C-alpha cells in the first residue's frame, strides 16, 4: 500500500483549539475521519474570518472544496483538546491549498495532518473564478511559481 505524504510548513500563521465532543467519536472509540474534516473546516472559517473573509465572500467571490487529504498520526479521544494550525499554500490562478496540523494540547502529540484544495467560485454564475488579488496580496508567501513571474499575477 502506498501511503500519502503531506509536507507541512515550518510555521503556521493561525491556530485555534477544539475539544473533541462525543459526536466526534466513532465506533472505534476515537476521533472519526468525518469529524476531522469538520474540525479543519471550522478552523478554516475562523482563519478566513481573521482577514475579513468567509467562504462565501473572499473579496467578492466564494470558495468551494475540490479535494481533501487526511493523514492520521495518532488517536484522539472524547474530551481531548486539539490545537489546529492553518496555513495557505500553492496559490494559483483559480484556487489554493489549505494545510492543517492537528495536535493534542496536553502532550503535543500530532494527531493528524490535512490538506484541502479550495477553488474560487462565483456562486451567482455557478462558475470557477479567478483568485482575488486581495487574497494573493495577503498570502503572497504562498503564491505558486506561475503566479510569481510578474506576468500571470496581472488580472485581465
C-alpha angles and dihedrals in degrees: 000000000000112000122215116241125206121192114208130203120257091241134029121208094212140037135176136172135237132183115222108247125206087252088061094058119091131205089278088066096246140089107301126227094242089054091052089059089050091050094050090045091055091045090052091051091051091047093050090046090059087065095044093258135120130189088257094048125035100157092319103326134077134228131238127190116247101176145352137205123195122188118185120210102169142350125271123200142204111296094017112137112225129199113214117198120197133199136167120233141171099021108193138169095289108015152346145222127258115209125203137189117194119198134172107246099215095061104010089239112162108238102177148343123216143181127195122190112216126193122200108243137189101219093189093056093030090229139121112264136205119266106265115250091228090058090049091050094050094046099033090140088069100051114131116237095259089055095053102053092096096242102067095046089071113094119223 
